[in-house]
């Protein structure tokens, strides 16, 4: 059974770095792209970007300067780092499994989400 | 960047048909995917590639896509269908996943 289990710090101060990791079970890590999406409280979905097992990445242009993705293929895990956070980065962060075929991308399965709050 | 426009809300009585639209420039040339998000839960894909259903999604959920509008149709609406629905495409120009703003479906 497929599972995406994510974890990371839930409370940050402004200017700190957000760090989340997602553990993948039940599917082949090498066959998909691994995505991060966020959702501010009461608002819609915002795609942050994605990475595959080779380290190939796609980014939301609006966040690219502050985002780093990484993968650990030995553990079937992928991670997100977002630096210089502000209150505007307060959101539920989801990890997810995606299919990307160049001119095509869909998100097939989502993790449970982690609420990250940025407050002084 | 590419913009997807959804109505903020749609209301329908139980047993009726709900139609949720997603507008975008020449969206008919793209593959559109739809997600259902119930309160407090992660989104779930309900339609992909304009009109296909993932395993386990009822046949009541269907989609279409032509011109500048994609549509998610839910027939015989049930109370359990009440949720936010998001459309999504890939914008090849910016190499970016784009979501619509979401539509809240209320079952009266």
Interface residues (C-beta under 8 A of the other chain):
Chain A: X35 X37 X44 X45 X46 X47 X50 X58 X59 X60 X61 X94 X98 X100 X103 X104 X105 X106 X107 X108 X109 X110 X111 X112 X113
Chain B: X1 X31 X33 X35 X42 X43 X44 X45 X48 X49 X54 X86 X88 X90 X92 X94 X95 X96 X97 X98 X99 X100 X101 X102
